[in-house]
Amino acid sequence: MKVKIQHTCEKCACVFIDSVSDVELLEMGMWSLGLGAVGAAIAGILLANTDLCLPKVDQASLDYLGDADLRSTTDEAQVIKANSLWQKSGAVVMAVRRPG
């Protein structure tokens, strides 16, 4: 069913809708955009708050950490093994790898 809308004002810049099917098509497009935006928001929240896409890391063994070389911050030439440090003084060393 076609519905013609006529406008008599010449100064007004109006959008003419010449059929009911155009209105239905516009409504369907708005619903699609709205549902897409809601879906993207839900996916973003899930990915930001879960570790679904992050790689699984391995736990470092005590032997691997004990074999690490520790360099002094004051003397660049001084290098010791982490294992000897905690055997002598009972110190605990935490190794953190930052990306980049």
C-alpha positions, -999 to 999 in steps of 0.1 A, spaced: 0 0 0 15 33 -11 9 65 9 18 98 -6 28 126 17 25 161 3 42 191 18 32 226 8 59 247 26 86 257 2 110 270 28 112 238 48 138 211 40 118 180 49 124 143 41 95 129 21 85 93 27 65 81 -2 55 46 9 49 25 40 75 0 29 102 27 33 91 33 69 93 -4 76 127 -7 60 139 23 80 126 7 112 143 -26 104 176 -9 97 173 9 131 166 -23 149 196 -40 132 219 -11 142 206 -12 177 210 -50 181 245 -48 166 255 -21 191 241 -42 220 259 -73 207 292 -54 203 289 -40 238 282 -74 253 312 -89 234 334 -61 246 324 -65 282 330 -103 281 364 -100 264 376 -72 287 366 -91 319 376 -126 310 408 -143 298 392 -161 269 416 -147 243 447 -145 265 474 -171 260 479 -196 288 512 -192 307 534 -219 321 545 -218 357 582 -214 362 600 -242 380 623 -237 409 652 -250 389 645 -226 361 643 -196 384 674 -208 403 694 -208 371 686 -172 363 713 -147 361 709 -117 384 727 -85 374 735 -58 399 720 -24 394 751 -6 406 779 -28 391 771 -40 356 799 -66 357 786 -84 388 764 -113 378 752 -140 403 729 -170 401 696 -166 418 700 -200 435 732 -189 453 714 -158 466 686 -176 484 709 -204 496 732 -178 513 708 -153 528 673 -168 524 663 -140 500 633 -145 478 635 -131 443 604 -123 423 609 -122 385 584 -101 365 584 -99 328 568 -69 314 557 -68 278 576 -46 254 
